[in-house]
Amino acid sequence: MARGPLYQEGYNPQFSGHETFPLRYGWLKKAFDRVVETEEQPENRAACWDDDAIARFGVGKNMVASMRHWAKAARVIEEPALNSVRTTELGRLLFGPKGLDPYMEHPATLWLIHWQLAAREDKTTWFWAFSHYPAITFERDGLIKKLDRLAKDRNWSRVANTTIKNDVACFIRTYVARQPSGKTGHDDALESPLTELGLIKAIGKKDGFRFVRGPKSTLGNGVFAFTLIDFWSRYAPNAATLSFEVIAHAPGGPGRVFQFDENDVADRLAVLDDVTGGALRWSETAGLKQVVRNIEVNAETALSWVRDDYGVLAESEAA
């Protein structure tokens, strides 16, 4: 039996919002800065995305809507009330005045953004592809057909095949760089920063792709620990332990979202004690493989582990 948020009654699918544009370099920072400019106003949403924003960004109305969509999906901004937009703690950590990576040059930033897009059910194609798709390889049309079947099986209303088709195209372009051609310039071929993660690769046949499972050398242990707590807070917020099986295989968990094998997950869990200063501990007592949460971990503490990943790289580069 299928499990996970997509199969819950009342789930509201999302196959649009990006206006067919994948996330591009610089967009999150631009959207974040725009919100900062208007954040002191109590009802600033219209001011953020009005005609003045279109002029400031130098792009069309549809592209401004796409920038807003991606900034919200990446959770660097939020719209907590109908007419307001605010920056988030994650957004300030990355793009604020003392931001860790305002130009998105560090792989930790890309892994964090991928996690925000794929670990939550908000973006249906992203969540389903990483957490539910049953094979390593896929073809574009096959992915569209399976999502269309899912929509029909779940009785999701007002989900058109064309909408799914456009969403799948955007999904693929988010992770797979297009080859430059006469019609596609070099800038367009490199349009999404998440292509650098190498999570999906094009394979020989036309419109064939494969998920790249296995260890991820650019994913730091601090980011992994942060994502584990983030997942834990949604999956079992009051539980003091989380099993290896859940971490490795549950929809929306680190094992699925990062396309890890079980050995990769085990390697990450083995060092949690050191990474988190004892807040999280790997245990195999009495045959139970699980992570034990020794203290209540808040968002600020979890984000401090993310900081450590950036610091380690900075120190290594200086050496």
N, C-alpha and C positions, 0 to 999 in steps of 0.2 A: 504493500500500500504506500502510495506517495505521501511524503511528509514535508513539512516546512511551510513557511508563510504563504507561498503561492497557492496552497491547497486549503487554506483556511476560508471558511465562509465569510463573505463580506470583503474579501481582498479586492482592491481596486487597481487593476493593471495600468501600467504606463508604458506606452510605446511611442511617445512623441515628446515635444517640448524643445528639442534641439534644432528644429527647423532644417533638419538633414545635415547640419554642419557638425562634424566631430570636434572635440576639444582641440584647441590650437594653442601654440606657444604664446604666452603673454596674456591670454584672456583672463585667467583667474586673478592675476595681479591687477589688471585694469578694472575688472568688476569690483574687486575688493577696495581699491582706491576710490572708486566712484561712490561706494557706500560710505566710506570714511568722510568724504566731502559733505555728505548730507545727513550724517548720523545724528547730529544734534537736534535735528527737527523731529518732533514727535511722530508725524505722519509723513515719511519721506519717500515712500515707494514711488510715487509718481515723479518726484524730483530726480530720483535715481535713473529712471529709464525713459524719460521724456525726450522730446526732440533735441534738447540741449545735449543729452547724453549721446545721441546719434552723431551730433556734430563733433563732440569731444573725442569719441572713439574713431570717427572717420569711416564708419561702416554703415550699411543699410539697417533698416528697422528689424528685419528678420535676423540679422546677425547679432544685433544687440539683444534680442530675445534669446538667442542661442547662448550668448555669453552669460546672461542671467541664469539660464537653465543649468549650465555647467557649474557655475559658482555655487548655486544652491545644492546641486547633486554632489559636489565635492565637499560640501559643508564648510566652505570658507566664509559664506554668508548665510543668513537665515531670514525668513520672513515670519516672525512669531505672531504677528497680528495682521489683519487684513490690509492695512495701509502702511505698514512699517517694514523696514529692512535694517538688519544689524549685522555687524561682523561677528564672527565666532572666535572662541578661544584658539581653535586650530588655525583659523585664518590669520589671527594676530601673531601666532607663533611663527608662521611661515612668511607672511607678507607685511607685517606691521613695521613700525619705525626701526625696531631692532630684530627684524625677521631673520629667521635662519637661512632662508633660501628664496629671496624675492624674485630671482630670475629662473627658478626651477632648474637649477644646474645639478642638484644632488639627487642620486637615485632614491634616497629615502623619501623625498617629496613625491616622486612618481609612484612609489609603492603605497604611500598614504592615500593618494588620490585614487589609485586603482581600488584600494580597499573600500573607500567611501562609495564608489560607484557599484562595485560588484558584491559587497557583503550584505547589503540591505535590499529588501524586496522592492524598493521604490522604482528602480529601473528594471522592468520585468525581463527584458532580453538579457541584460547583463547578469542578473541573478540566476536566471534559469540556465544560461549557457555554462557558467562556471560551476554551478551547484547541482544541476540536474541532468545536463546532457550526458548520455550514457556511453559515449565513445570518445576516442582520442582524435579521430579525424572527422571532418564534416565537409559538406558542400553547401554553398550558399542557399541553393534552392531547397536542400534537405532541411536546413535549419528553419527556413521560412515555413515549410510544410508542417514541421513538428510544432512550432509555436502556434500556427493557425489551428492545428488539431487541439492543442492545449486550450486555446481560447474557446473553441467550440465545446470541448469536454467540460470546461468549468462554467460554461454559460456566461462568459464575460460579454456584456452587451456593448454594442457600438465599437467593436474592434474590427476594422476593415483589413483585408489582406494587403492592400496597398500600404497601409500604415505599418504593418508588420514588416513588409518588404523594405520600406525606407529605414526602419529602425535597425534591421539586420545589416543593411548596407552601412549605416553609421557605426554600428558596433564593430564591424570588420575594419572599417577605416580608422577606428580609434586605436586598434592594436596592430594592424598590418600596414606598413608603409607601401604606398603605391609606387610602382616603378615609373620613373620619369619617361615621358613620351612626347610626341609632337604636340599633343593636346594637354598634357599634364606637365607643368614645369617642375623644377626641382623643389621649390618652396611648397607646392601642393603635395608633392610626394612625401614630404616630411611634415605634414600638417599637424599630426598629433604627437605630443611628447610621450604618450604611453606606448608608442611603437618601440621605444628604447628598452622596454622591459622584456621583450622577446617572449611574451606569453603565448602568442599565436603566430604561427609561421605559414606562409603560402607553400603549398606543395605542387608537384609537377603539373597535374592536370588543371585545366582552367576552372577557376572558382573552387579549388580544393584547398583545405586548410587543416592544420592540426594544432591541438593544444600541446604546449611544451611542458611535460611533467618532469619533476625532479628537483634537485636543489637549486636555490636561487642565490647566487653568490653576492649579488648587490643588495639583497634584503638584509638589513641589520637586525640583530637580536632585540634591540630596543623597540623598533617598529613592530616586530613580531609580538613582543610582550604587550605593547599597547593594543594591537588588534585583538589579541586573546582576551584582554579585559573588556574591550568594546563588545566583542561577541558574547562574552559571558554575561554582561549586563543586560542583554536582550534575551538570551537563551534561558538562563536560570539565575536571575539577579540575586536571589536570596540563598543560593547554594554555596556551601563552603568548599565544595570539591567539584571538579569537572573531569569527566572520564576521557581517557585517550581516544576511545571510539568516537565520542562526540566531537572532540577537537579535530580529529583527522577526517571525519566523514559527514558530519551534520551539514545540511544546507546552510550556507552563509558563514561557515566556520573557516578558520585559517587553512586547514588542509585542502579544502575545496577551492577557496578563493585564490590561493597562491599556487594551486596545481602541484601540491606536494605528494610524494609517495609516503608511505607510513614511516620509512626510515628517516626521511627528511623531518617529519614532525617529531619523531623521537629525539633526533639530534637537537632540535630547538628546545624541546621541553627539558632536556638534561641540564641545560645551563641557565634555566630560569632563576634559580636561587641567586646566582651571582649577578645576573642582569638586573634583577628587581630588588636587590638588597635584602632578600629573605621574605619579601612580601608574597611571592609565589614560590611554591616548592613542588618539585616532581617527586612522586612517591610510587613505589611498587610494593607496598606492604601487603602481606596476606594475599598475594596474587592480584591485587587491584591496582591497575595502572591509572593514575589520576593526578591532576594538579590540585594542590591544596592551597587555599587562600588563607594566609595567616593573619592578615589585617584587612580592614575595609579599604579598598583602593579607590580614591576619587580620581576625577579626570585630570586634575593638576599633577598628581603623582604619576599617572600613566604617561602623560605628556613629557614628564621629566626624563623618562626612559628614552623617548624619541630624541630628546636633546642630546643624549649621550651618543647616539649614532652619528650625529653631525660633528660632535666634538672629537670623536675617535678619528674620523677622516681628516679633520683639520690638523690634528696633531701628526698624523702620518704624513700629510703633505708637507708639513713644516720640517719634518725630520730629514 
